[in-house]
Amino acid sequence: MDRKYEQIGTAFTCRSFGEYARMFALDDPPIQPCEVLDAAAGASSFTADAARRGFRAVAVDPRYRMTQEEIFAEARTEIDVSTAKLAKLQDLFDFSYYGDLDRHRAGREASLERFIADFTADRREGSGRYVAAELPHLPFEDGRFDLVLCSHFLFLYGEHFDEAFHEQAVFELIRVCRPGGEVRIYPLVTLSFREYPHLERLTEKVRDAGCEVGFPASRLPFIPGSHRLMVIRKPVKSGGSAANGTQDR
């Protein structure tokens, strides 16, 4: 496919709990109790929405180092920019979930408003739901989270970040996942709408570390070719490599 989604740098986008449930093929809602990490979360309202449902949810993103005004302004600008880009490519995208481009934008705006309210409350109360950090180094202890999600960052930016970065990032997500828990990554295609070229080799390394890896169908095939997600189940009893975030190689 010659057409692609043009992007310089990484986008700071807004997605909802409902979108996450569909893209990651989660039970709606997931079984509780559950502590969830949203890695490279952007301005998505998933953490706010999950917290309202009683989950212990944490979002991590490097942009949380900025002031609130800068964060909110960038997120609003991204809605304008991404909508204009999608308008040029909308014949390629599957709008069956959103309805049309206008409703897609309205969903982004609604998600951003929920994010703004929750992020503001978190900064005021110090509840720790929003953490300023970035892959491949996260400031969490080993095995903290029952479920680790990474939406629209790994693999999607496969043309921006090299193979070594992706490998380090995936093993970092595994490190902070509890034994028996899961890491879920979506989508598996790049901004050129092609499958991440090193996916098979990375999958082999993750399996060599003792994890189970599967590729179930996503329920939100919006991006061209984005019909699957990656699910990594961390072993309950690990030989060391997956649990420690390193490889015995």
C-alpha positions, 0 to 999 in steps of 0.5 A: 500500500503506497498511502500512509498516515503521515506523522512526525514524532509521536501523536498525543491522542485521546481514546476511551475505555470502550475503544480499549475494551474493543481494540484489546479484546477485553471483557467489558469490564475486565474481571476485578480486582485488577491493577492496570497499566496503560503505557504510552497512554497519551491523553486517553480517558481509559485510566479515568474511565477505569478508575470510575469502574473501580479499577486501580489504573495507572497511565504513564507517558513522558508528556506528563512532565509538561504543565497541564496547560501544555498537555491539554493544548497539545491534545486539543491540537492533535484532534484537529491535526489527526482529523484532517489527516484521516479526512484524506485517508478515510476511504482506507479506514473502517468506521463501522465502530465510530460511524463517520469522521465527525463522530470519531472526532466527537469521541476524541473530544469527549475522551479528552474532557474526561482525561482533563478532569481526571488529570487535573484531580490527580495533580491536585490530590496526588493520587498517582494515576498519571506518571511521567516516564517513558519506555523502555524504562518504567519506574515500577517494581517487578510484577506490579500490574495484572494487566499491561496495555500499550495502545498505538505506540509500539509497532505503530511507530516501527518506522520511528523506533528501531528493533532494539528499542521495541525489544527492550520496551516489550521486555520492560512491559513484561517485567512490570507485569505480574506472573500469570498476568498479561501484556496486550499490544495493539495494533501490530501494523506501522503507519504504512499499514504494514505488519511490523517487520520484526514481529516474528523475531520478537515473538520468538525471543519472548517465547524463548523467555518463557512467555506464551504469545498469542494473536487473537482478533481485535474488535476494533479493526479501524486502521487498515490491516489492524485485525489482530493484537499481541497478547503475552502471558507471563509465566507463573513460575519463570526461569528468570528472563521474563520476570527480570526483564532480561534475556538469557542470551 
